[in-house]
Protein backbone atom coordinates (compact mmCIF):
# COMPACT_ATOMS: atom_id res chain seq x y z
CA UNK A 1 0.00 0.00 0.00
CA UNK A 2 1.19 3.46 -0.80
CA UNK A 3 -0.07 6.88 0.26
CA UNK A 4 -1.45 7.38 -3.24
CA UNK A 5 -3.37 4.08 -3.24
CA UNK A 6 -4.82 4.83 0.21
CA UNK A 7 -5.94 8.28 -0.96
CA UNK A 8 -7.57 6.69 -4.02
CA UNK A 9 -9.41 4.21 -1.78
CA UNK A 10 -10.56 7.07 0.45
CA UNK A 11 -11.89 8.95 -2.59
CA UNK A 12 -13.78 5.81 -3.67
CA UNK A 13 -15.34 5.55 -0.19
CA UNK A 14 -16.38 9.21 -0.37
CA UNK A 15 -17.91 8.64 -3.80
CA UNK A 16 -19.83 5.53 -2.65
CA UNK A 17 -21.12 7.46 0.37
CA UNK A 18 -22.27 10.33 -1.84
CA UNK A 19 -19.82 12.82 -0.34
CA UNK A 20 -18.72 15.42 -2.87
CA UNK A 21 -15.42 17.26 -2.77
CA UNK A 22 -15.92 20.88 -1.80
CA UNK A 23 -14.21 23.66 -3.70
CA UNK A 24 -10.67 24.31 -2.39
CA UNK A 25 -10.68 21.17 -0.24
CA UNK A 26 -8.33 18.22 -0.24
CA UNK A 27 -9.54 14.64 0.02
CA UNK A 28 -6.52 12.86 1.47
CA UNK A 29 -5.75 10.76 4.53
CA UNK A 30 -3.41 13.42 5.89
CA UNK A 31 -6.08 16.14 5.75
CA UNK A 32 -8.56 13.74 7.40
CA UNK A 33 -6.01 13.06 10.15
CA UNK A 34 -5.48 16.78 10.73
CA UNK A 35 -9.23 17.37 10.85
CA UNK A 36 -9.85 14.56 13.33
CA UNK A 37 -6.89 15.62 15.48
CA UNK A 38 -8.29 19.15 15.62
CA UNK A 39 -11.70 17.86 16.69
CA UNK A 40 -10.17 15.66 19.39
CA UNK A 41 -7.78 18.37 20.53
CA UNK A 42 -10.57 20.84 21.07
CA UNK A 43 -12.89 18.40 22.88
CA UNK A 44 -12.60 18.97 26.64
CA UNK A 45 -13.85 15.43 27.35
CA UNK A 46 -10.68 13.88 25.89
CA UNK A 47 -7.30 14.27 27.54
CA UNK A 48 -4.78 16.05 25.30
CA UNK A 49 -2.05 13.77 26.66
CA UNK A 50 -4.04 10.68 25.65
CA UNK A 51 -4.86 12.16 22.24
CA UNK A 52 -1.26 13.13 21.46
CA UNK A 53 -0.04 9.64 22.35
CA UNK A 54 -2.69 8.04 20.11
CA UNK A 55 -1.77 10.38 17.23
CA UNK A 56 1.95 9.74 17.68
CA UNK A 57 2.94 13.29 18.61
CA UNK A 58 4.55 14.98 21.57
CA UNK A 59 2.24 17.11 23.68
CA UNK A 60 3.96 20.27 22.41
CA UNK A 61 3.45 19.32 18.74
CA UNK A 62 -0.14 18.24 19.35
CA UNK A 63 -1.05 21.45 21.16
CA UNK A 64 0.70 23.75 18.70
CA UNK A 65 -0.68 22.08 15.55
CA UNK A 66 -4.13 20.88 16.45
CA UNK A 67 -5.42 22.66 19.55
CA UNK A 68 -6.65 26.20 19.08
CA UNK A 69 -6.14 27.98 22.36
CA UNK A 70 -4.60 31.16 23.64
CA UNK A 71 -0.95 31.41 24.72
CA UNK A 72 -1.76 31.66 28.45
CA UNK A 73 -3.71 28.41 28.37
CA UNK A 74 -0.89 26.76 26.40
CA UNK A 75 1.62 27.93 29.00
CA UNK A 76 -0.50 26.48 31.81
CA UNK A 77 -0.81 23.13 30.03
CA UNK A 78 2.92 23.02 29.32
CA UNK A 79 3.71 23.70 32.99
CA UNK A 80 1.35 20.92 34.08
CA UNK A 81 3.05 18.43 31.76
CA UNK A 82 6.54 19.37 32.94
CA UNK A 83 5.84 18.71 36.64
N, C-alpha and C positions, 0 to 999 in steps of 0.2 A: 504494500500500500504506500502510496505517495501522498503528499499534501494535495497535489492536483486531483488525484483520483478521489480522495475524501471530499474535496470541495465539489466535485462533479456529482458524487452521491448525495451530498447535502442539497444541491440544487434540484436533483431529481425528487428528493423527499418533499421539498418546498412545492414543486410543480404538482406532485400527486396530492398534496394537501390543499392545493388551490391558493397558495400564498404567492403573491406577485411581488417581484422586486420593485422597490420604490425608487424614484428618481434620486440619484446621488447616493445610493446605498450600496453596500458591498455584501454579497452573500458568500461568506467564507467561514470556515471553522474558527479562525482567529478572531474575526469580528464578533462571532457568536460567543466566544469565550470572554472577550472583553465586556460584552453586554451583560452576560450572566454574572461575571465578577463584580461589575458595578452594582447590579441589583443586590447581590449578596452583601457587598461591602456597605451598602447604605441601609440595610435592614437591621434594626436594633435588636432583633430577636436572635441573631446569629453572631457568635463571637468572631471578631476580626482575626484573632489568633488562630482559631479553628479554620476559618475560611482561607487564610493565607497559606496554611499548611496543606490544605486540600488542593489549592491551586498551584502549589509548588513555588511559592514566593516567600521572601522574607517579609516581616511585618512592615518594614519601612517601604519596600517596593509596593506591597499591596495597598497600603494607605495612600502613598503618593500617586499611584496610577489609577486606582479604582474607587477610592472613597473620597467623596466630595465634602470636605469639611474645612472649617476655618483653621488658621495657623495655631491659635491658642489651643483648640481642641486636639490638634495633631501633637502639639508639645506635651499636653497632659497624657495622651495615650503613649507617647514615646517614653515618658518618664515612668509610667506604670510598668512598661515592658522591661525596662532596664533595672528594675529593683531586684 
